[in-house]
Amino acid sequence: MTAENVALVIGASGGIGAAVARRLLDDNRYSTVFCVSRAATPPSALAATPGLRWLPCSGSPEDIAAVRGELGDDVGRLARVVICSGILHAGDKGPEKSLEQLDPAWMQAVFHANSITPMLWLQALAKGLGRKQHCVIAALSARVGSIGDNRLGGWYSYRASKAALNMLLQTAAVELARRAPASKLIAFHPGTTDTALSRPFQGNVAAGKLFSPDFVAGRLLAVMDAATADGTLSYLDWDGQAITW
Ligand SMILES: NC(=O)c1ccc[n+]([C@@H]2O[C@H](COP(=O)([O-])OP(=O)(O)OC[C@H]3O[C@@H](n4cnc5c(N)ncnc54)[C@H](OP(=O)(O)O)[C@@H]3O)[C@@H](O)[C@H]2O)c1
């Protein structure tokens, strides 16, 4: 890699997204770190940092297309793309404990944020990736998206949205193996991380098992650095260990 490489973080005002952006900005291998967020301005941890390009985006297809236009030819220099957006709860809605709690509108909202939006970004970027470009793309998935690992049940929409994300990413990996064979896709489980998303559910986390966003960002970027282009999706945890599908 040269300092001409650039990086892109989507969901950059979130707990993990902001920590990933901070580490990328501190890494002199990247000349520019593009940060996409629904927020109009960066959080204080990122503000006024040289190399930062803050790109507000609602996430609508039209806004994604507009941001893609702003990225222009820089897509051909992307070395890292990290998709950190996602929801688990909003307002009085959250993970379901029983079938009776299933609500179609909430299910659609979760699928939209967790499964569809990441793919709209991949769609927007794919065309600009060069055949020789070693672009490592990670999307924040979750271990609860593993079908084989699901023994606890519950959390219907969130689990299913992450399982769907994994399938969508694997399908994209097959396509990118033809179109951008030097690229690599990773579905990443960060472990329980101290952010707004996990805060209502941290009560049962064992001591020492609640990670800081900065620790997780470091693990994720190390996993991405170690990745090789092999035409498949890797489903990996924060320790670089493969998760059963
Ligand atoms: N924290 C954990 O323990 C944990 C565990 C497993 C997996 N994950 C996954 O890690 C990712 C990052 O989560 P986090 O812990 O950093 O949570 P977070 O602090 O709540 O950040 C999530 C970010 O996602 C974006 N977002 C929120 N609602 C959205 C919506 N409706 N549509 C599109 N984007 C939306 C926002 O970014 P902007 O405001 O910048 O747009 C938000 O800040 C998520 O995909 C989550 O599922 C987290």
The ligand as a MOL file (V3000), in Angstrom:
LIG
                    3D

  0  0  0     0  0            999 V3000
M  V30 BEGIN CTAB
M  V30 COUNTS 48 52 0 0 0
M  V30 BEGIN ATOM
M  V30 1 N -22.1200 -3.0860 19.9660 0
M  V30 2 C -22.1770 -4.4120 19.9390 0
M  V30 3 O -22.0960 -5.0930 20.9840 0
M  V30 4 C -22.3370 -5.1300 18.6250 0
M  V30 5 C -22.3140 -6.5330 18.6310 0
M  V30 6 C -22.4510 -7.2080 17.4380 0
M  V30 7 C -22.6010 -6.4960 16.2390 0
M  V30 8 N -22.6310 -5.1320 16.2870 0 CHG=1
M  V30 9 C -22.8330 -4.4250 15.0080 0
M  V30 10 O -21.8680 -3.4080 14.8860 0
M  V30 11 C -22.3960 -2.3540 14.0780 0
M  V30 12 C -22.0770 -1.0210 14.7580 0
M  V30 13 O -22.8490 -0.9240 15.9400 0
M  V30 14 P -22.4520 -0.0020 17.1710 0
M  V30 15 O -22.3130 -0.9160 18.3200 0
M  V30 16 O -21.3320 0.9040 16.8140 0 CHG=-1
M  V30 17 O -23.8260 0.8030 17.3600 0
M  V30 18 P -24.1590 2.3560 17.3400 0
M  V30 19 O -23.2180 3.1080 18.1960 0
M  V30 20 O -25.6230 2.4280 17.6370 0
M  V30 21 O -23.8740 2.7630 15.8260 0
M  V30 22 C -24.6390 2.2650 14.7770 0
M  V30 23 C -24.6490 3.2880 13.6710 0
M  V30 24 O -25.4640 2.7910 12.6050 0
M  V30 25 C -26.0470 3.8770 11.9380 0
M  V30 26 N -27.5180 3.7130 12.0000 0
M  V30 27 C -28.3320 3.7770 13.0540 0
M  V30 28 N -29.6090 3.6100 12.6980 0
M  V30 29 C -29.5930 3.4330 11.3700 0
M  V30 30 C -30.5870 3.2140 10.4080 0
M  V30 31 N -31.8830 3.1540 10.7280 0
M  V30 32 N -30.2160 3.0600 9.1210 0
M  V30 33 C -28.9230 3.1130 8.7730 0
M  V30 34 N -27.9130 3.3290 9.6560 0
M  V30 35 C -28.2580 3.4790 10.9240 0
M  V30 36 C -25.6710 5.1460 12.6620 0
M  V30 37 O -24.5470 5.7280 12.0380 0
M  V30 38 P -24.6140 7.2560 11.5740 0
M  V30 39 O -25.3370 7.9900 12.6650 0
M  V30 40 O -23.1990 7.6590 11.4400 0
M  V30 41 O -25.3570 7.2550 10.2820 0
M  V30 42 C -25.2990 4.6270 14.0250 0
M  V30 43 O -24.5310 5.5300 14.7000 0
M  V30 44 C -23.8820 -2.6640 13.8700 0
M  V30 45 O -24.0680 -3.2330 12.5950 0
M  V30 46 C -24.1680 -3.7110 14.9270 0
M  V30 47 O -25.2160 -4.5710 14.5560 0
M  V30 48 C -22.4960 -4.4300 17.4430 0
M  V30 END ATOM
M  V30 BEGIN BOND
M  V30 1 1 1 2
M  V30 2 2 2 3
M  V30 3 1 2 4
M  V30 4 1 4 5
M  V30 5 2 4 48
M  V30 6 2 5 6
M  V30 7 1 6 7
M  V30 8 2 7 8
M  V30 9 1 8 9
M  V30 10 1 8 48
M  V30 11 1 9 10
M  V30 12 1 9 46
M  V30 13 1 10 11
M  V30 14 1 11 12
M  V30 15 1 11 44
M  V30 16 1 12 13
M  V30 17 1 13 14
M  V30 18 2 14 15
M  V30 19 1 14 16
M  V30 20 1 14 17
M  V30 21 1 17 18
M  V30 22 2 18 19
M  V30 23 1 18 20
M  V30 24 1 18 21
M  V30 25 1 21 22
M  V30 26 1 22 23
M  V30 27 1 23 24
M  V30 28 1 23 42
M  V30 29 1 24 25
M  V30 30 1 25 26
M  V30 31 1 25 36
M  V30 32 1 26 27
M  V30 33 1 26 35
M  V30 34 2 27 28
M  V30 35 1 28 29
M  V30 36 1 29 30
M  V30 37 2 29 35
M  V30 38 1 30 31
M  V30 39 2 30 32
M  V30 40 1 32 33
M  V30 41 2 33 34
M  V30 42 1 34 35
M  V30 43 1 36 37
M  V30 44 1 36 42
M  V30 45 1 37 38
M  V30 46 2 38 39
M  V30 47 1 38 40
M  V30 48 1 38 41
M  V30 49 1 42 43
M  V30 50 1 44 45
M  V30 51 1 44 46
M  V30 52 1 46 47
M  V30 END BOND
M  V30 END CTAB
M  END
